[in-house]
Amino acid sequence: MTTPLATGTLCIAGLGPGDAQLVTPEVTAAIEAATDIVGYIPYVARIAPRPGLTLHASDNRVEMDRARAALHMAAEGKQVVIVSSGDPGVFAMAAAVFEALEGRPDWQALDIRVLPGITAMLAAAAKAGAPLGHDFCAINLSDNLKPAELIEARVRAAAGADFAMAFYNPRSASRPHTFGRVLQVLLEACGPNRLITFARAVSTPEETLLTVRLGEATPEMADMRTVVIVGNSATRHVGRFVYTPRSAL
């Protein structure tokens, strides 16, 4: 049985959706104790520089390189924190770190912790009301790591099972048409009256929230800073809020 190395540590931490007040005390303490912060450029930019802290910012398409670099620094005795937005286990860096551990029993013995954060999906749902109040699923609409055909199949299956759905990374400049196709699949499966919420930059000064019917939704309502939440067949308005009842459907 291996034991944690007595040298460095690695925390994989979630910074929440944007507002500093939504960063957990556990994550704040880890950052304060860190010698090195590793992460995607805009997430590292959220960390205040200080003496004794080195910031390692990198591009968003080098997750495995970032994970290996962080593990190497921890093995050298450093107190390393990898930062992700939201929660590190939801379409973020925790999975990349554990993948990098495969075949490296020396790294597997390190003191590694995953520190949860508030996901953009849950922050968006809270702003809208409770659209994820019953069974739901989350789907990343980026085709960087999986084919577009698989994305469409999962959206169609989730709609067929009457899940509420939360979509991450719906639309970018490099793939402006993917979300339009997803909206078409949803229209075919759910009809035009299903509620859909566009929550952009939640908990930041740029926050916007818009709820419409599927028949009114357009691809331009979303970008990479938007979480899109589609209700199930029971999701409805109550006043200015959207919610999905917990009673059996």
C-alpha positions as semicolon CSV with decimal commas, in nm:
position;residue;x (nm);y (nm);z (nm)
1;M;0,000;0,000;0,000
2;T;0,141;0,336;-0,102
3;T;0,138;0,636;0,131
4;P;0,120;1,005;0,035
5;L;0,456;1,167;-0,029
6;A;0,568;1,389;0,257
7;T;0,667;1,666;0,020
8;G;0,416;1,848;-0,197
9;T;0,041;1,863;-0,232
10;L;-0,199;1,910;-0,518
11;C;-0,546;2,061;-0,480
12;I;-0,784;2,067;-0,776
13;A;-1,008;2,358;-0,688
14;G;-1,329;2,510;-0,821
15;L;-1,348;2,891;-0,826
16;G;-1,725;2,901;-0,873
17;P;-1,909;3,088;-1,149
18;G;-1,743;3,429;-1,110
19;D;-1,840;3,617;-0,794
20;A;-1,563;3,601;-0,532
21;Q;-1,829;3,555;-0,264
22;L;-1,916;3,219;-0,420
23;V;-1,566;3,075;-0,372
24;T;-1,576;2,832;-0,080
25;P;-1,364;2,894;0,232
26;E;-1,189;2,561;0,169
27;V;-1,074;2,675;-0,176
28;T;-0,971;3,017;-0,042
29;A;-0,755;2,851;0,226
30;A;-0,588;2,626;-0,032
31;I;-0,504;2,923;-0,254
32;E;-0,364;3,116;0,042
33;A;-0,134;2,821;0,125
34;A;-0,025;2,759;-0,235
35;T;0,321;2,812;-0,376
36;D;0,200;2,759;-0,733
37;I;-0,131;2,818;-0,913
38;V;-0,194;2,634;-1,241
39;G;-0,484;2,684;-1,481
40;Y;-0,644;2,826;-1,792
41;I;-0,546;3,190;-1,850
42;P;-0,871;3,365;-1,742
43;Y;-0,906;3,148;-1,431
44;V;-0,551;3,211;-1,314
45;A;-0,618;3,582;-1,371
46;R;-0,872;3,564;-1,088
47;I;-0,593;3,488;-0,838
48;A;-0,426;3,791;-0,678
49;P;-0,045;3,787;-0,708
50;R;0,156;3,784;-0,386
51;P;0,515;3,719;-0,278
52;G;0,597;3,348;-0,276
53;L;0,325;3,257;-0,526
54;T;0,398;3,165;-0,887
55;L;0,115;3,176;-1,142
56;H;0,126;2,929;-1,432
57;A;-0,137;3,025;-1,693
58;S;-0,188;2,824;-2,012
59;D;-0,427;2,784;-2,305
60;N;-0,754;2,592;-2,278
61;R;-0,650;2,311;-2,519
62;V;-0,356;2,181;-2,313
63;E;-0,535;2,022;-2,020
64;M;-0,314;1,710;-2,004
65;D;0,006;1,915;-2,023
66;R;-0,129;2,136;-1,744
67;A;-0,217;1,834;-1,529
68;R;0,124;1,672;-1,574
69;A;0,306;1,998;-1,498
70;A;0,108;2,041;-1,176
71;L;0,175;1,683;-1,067
72;H;0,546;1,724;-1,141
73;M;0,562;2,038;-0,928
74;A;0,379;1,867;-0,642
75;A;0,623;1,575;-0,663
76;E;0,906;1,829;-0,626
77;G;0,758;1,943;-0,295
78;K;0,550;2,241;-0,398
79;Q;0,201;2,326;-0,272
80;V;0,011;2,334;-0,600
81;V;-0,346;2,437;-0,676
82;I;-0,502;2,375;-1,015
83;V;-0,793;2,614;-1,060
84;S;-1,104;2,562;-1,271
85;S;-1,415;2,773;-1,296
86;G;-1,728;2,629;-1,140
87;D;-1,660;2,281;-1,003
88;P;-1,336;2,104;-1,102
89;G;-1,516;1,774;-1,155
90;V;-1,770;1,912;-1,405
91;F;-1,616;1,943;-1,754
92;A;-1,296;2,066;-1,588
93;M;-0,951;1,971;-1,462
94;A;-1,013;1,693;-1,209
95;A;-1,065;1,427;-1,475
96;A;-0,750;1,538;-1,659
97;V;-0,541;1,506;-1,342
98;F;-0,663;1,154;-1,272
99;E;-0,604;1,055;-1,634
100;A;-0,247;1,185;-1,600
101;L;-0,202;0,963;-1,293
102;E;-0,249;0,646;-1,499
103;G;0,075;0,454;-1,521
104;R;0,246;0,681;-1,265
105;P;0,239;0,509;-0,924
106;D;0,485;0,769;-0,793
107;W;0,235;1,047;-0,864
108;Q;-0,053;0,833;-0,733
109;A;0,112;0,846;-0,389
110;L;0,091;1,226;-0,377
111;D;-0,143;1,411;-0,141
112;I;-0,417;1,504;-0,392
113;R;-0,752;1,660;-0,304
114;V;-1,047;1,775;-0,513
115;L;-1,211;2,086;-0,368
116;P;-1,564;2,136;-0,500
117;G;-1,706;2,463;-0,627
118;I;-2,043;2,600;-0,734
119;T;-2,098;2,506;-1,096
120;A;-2,219;2,755;-1,357
121;M;-2,515;2,522;-1,412
122;L;-2,630;2,543;-1,050
123;A;-2,564;2,917;-1,027
124;A;-2,769;2,969;-1,343
125;A;-3,051;2,748;-1,213
126;A;-3,060;2,942;-0,887
127;K;-3,093;3,272;-1,071
128;A;-3,381;3,136;-1,279
129;G;-3,560;2,971;-0,985
130;A;-3,549;2,589;-0,978
131;P;-3,555;2,455;-1,337
132;L;-3,343;2,155;-1,230
133;G;-3,579;2,062;-0,947
134;H;-3,641;1,712;-1,082
135;D;-3,422;1,468;-1,275
136;F;-3,177;1,643;-1,506
137;C;-2,857;1,593;-1,704
138;A;-2,565;1,812;-1,813
139;I;-2,419;1,797;-2,165
140;N;-2,113;1,977;-2,296
141;L;-2,191;2,091;-2,650
142;S;-1,826;2,141;-2,746
143;D;-1,705;1,892;-3,004
144;N;-1,337;1,936;-2,915
145;L;-1,327;1,606;-2,725
146;K;-1,619;1,415;-2,876
147;P;-1,789;1,405;-3,217
148;A;-2,090;1,620;-3,298
149;E;-2,289;1,305;-3,378
150;L;-2,249;1,184;-3,020
151;I;-2,362;1,521;-2,885
152;E;-2,676;1,509;-3,097
153;A;-2,748;1,150;-2,992
154;R;-2,719;1,237;-2,623
155;V;-2,942;1,545;-2,659
156;R;-3,201;1,338;-2,842
157;A;-3,187;1,061;-2,579
158;A;-3,218;1,308;-2,290
159;A;-3,514;1,478;-2,455
160;G;-3,676;1,140;-2,516
161;A;-3,636;1,054;-2,147
162;D;-3,792;1,390;-2,052
163;F;-3,491;1,513;-1,858
164;A;-3,437;1,878;-1,788
165;M;-3,104;1,961;-1,953
166;A;-2,818;2,198;-1,886
167;F;-2,585;2,276;-2,175
168;Y;-2,228;2,396;-2,131
169;N;-2,025;2,564;-2,409
170;P;-2,322;2,597;-2,644
171;R;-2,181;2,818;-2,917
172;S;-1,842;2,955;-3,017
173;A;-1,690;3,145;-3,311
174;S;-1,525;2,825;-3,434
175;R;-1,851;2,623;-3,431
176;P;-2,139;2,868;-3,475
177;H;-2,376;2,608;-3,624
178;T;-2,366;2,333;-3,358
179;F;-2,614;2,498;-3,124
180;G;-2,856;2,567;-3,408
181;R;-2,864;2,195;-3,481
182;V;-2,921;2,119;-3,111
183;L;-3,216;2,360;-3,104
184;Q;-3,362;2,184;-3,408
185;V;-3,327;1,845;-3,236
186;L;-3,501;1,984;-2,927
187;L;-3,784;2,131;-3,132
188;E;-3,840;1,796;-3,301
189;A;-3,833;1,606;-2,972
190;C;-4,002;1,851;-2,734
191;G;-4,215;2,085;-2,943
192;P;-4,210;2,467;-2,947
193;N;-4,355;2,536;-2,601
194;R;-4,078;2,392;-2,384
195;L;-3,912;2,657;-2,165
196;I;-3,546;2,735;-2,231
197;T;-3,332;2,968;-2,021
198;F;-3,017;3,146;-2,138
199;A;-2,802;3,243;-1,839
200;R;-2,493;3,438;-1,941
201;A;-2,200;3,532;-1,716
202;V;-2,396;3,450;-1,402
203;S;-2,274;3,621;-1,083
204;T;-2,061;3,873;-1,276
205;P;-2,142;4,235;-1,371
206;E;-2,219;4,114;-1,726
207;E;-2,492;3,874;-1,608
208;T;-2,804;3,840;-1,824
209;L;-3,094;3,600;-1,791
210;L;-3,353;3,525;-2,058
211;T;-3,626;3,260;-2,062
212;V;-3,826;3,194;-2,379
213;R;-4,013;2,909;-2,547
214;L;-3,816;2,673;-2,768
215;G;-4,001;2,803;-3,071
216;E;-3,865;3,152;-2,996
217;A;-3,505;3,050;-2,926
218;T;-3,227;3,135;-3,171
219;P;-2,861;3,029;-3,174
220;E;-2,749;3,390;-3,128
221;M;-2,897;3,392;-2,776
222;A;-2,600;3,184;-2,653
223;D;-2,222;3,209;-2,653
224;M;-1,939;3,039;-2,462
225;R;-2,022;3,232;-2,143
226;T;-2,382;3,108;-2,150
227;V;-2,532;2,811;-1,971
228;V;-2,852;2,698;-2,140
229;I;-3,117;2,518;-1,934
230;V;-3,404;2,338;-2,106
231;G;-3,694;2,234;-1,888
232;N;-3,878;1,904;-1,898
233;S;-4,243;1,866;-1,992
234;A;-4,358;1,984;-1,647
235;T;-4,131;2,289;-1,615
236;R;-4,331;2,610;-1,585
237;H;-4,334;2,973;-1,482
238;V;-4,450;3,099;-1,144
239;G;-4,430;3,477;-1,143
240;R;-4,085;3,572;-1,270
241;F;-3,937;3,231;-1,179
242;V;-3,900;2,905;-1,371
243;Y;-3,925;2,576;-1,182
244;T;-3,966;2,204;-1,234
245;P;-4,192;2,040;-0,972
246;R;-4,057;1,746;-0,773
247;S;-4,378;1,547;-0,797
248;A;-4,377;1,240;-1,019
249;L;-4,440;1,320;-1,385
